[in-house]
């Protein structure tokens, strides 16, 4: 059982952790609109090939496409633009760490969306630790360190969109009973179509192309926004959603190492310390220390 999902789990953590350096490299010749469109278009093409091979049909009714368009706005369009915009102003390391607050953002949204649910003590503790972790990551005692405030705000808005997407998916997408590949493909198609006008208006920042930047965008789209969905679905099927969601704790570690080693980004002592607090806070809020993982 472990051998069946562990390779995909590690691959997913590495690919999503490297997404932030891929974005940084893509910004050498693309604007934030260009990066967001490129990753969605490449991901959509990849998944279209996969569903064609597997002979999986895409949804045919207009209502389903509309619901998946809303999901694409929350998961791909808005965060895609904001993460790319943020990395013009902040390091890829910070982007990767802030992305790890997604479980905390999801919890806050769930508590607001489902007000009948009572706030548990571990959730309160987790949120407090996570909030402290974010402030430590930012080096709040010195403003926001070397990162610009506009970039930090963009990251937090993007993560909030991720948080909103989960209850939206539970309420509006899961009941449709779609195959995961069909839903993901439709979602990325709608994201690419939505972003296309922005790309045509202002997608290329300059005519400067290096093999590394080109390969980074291919990896970001084909792997990070395409095949990663398939890996994620296979992990959920083999090990359960609890283990699958824990990949969020691996991605900031990868982002820190990759940004430091390959981009030479400065790493202050408080960033990994804050990242650890964020991960601990998210784990506590999800009750991972007081319950057994269900497979």
Helices and strands as residue ranges (DSSP letters): H 2-26, H 32-54, H 62-72, I 73-77, H 78-89, H 92-99, H 102-113, H 121-138, G 140-142, H 149-168, I 169-173, G 174-176, H 180-202, H 211-218, I 219-227, H 228-239, H 241-245, H 248-262, H 269-285
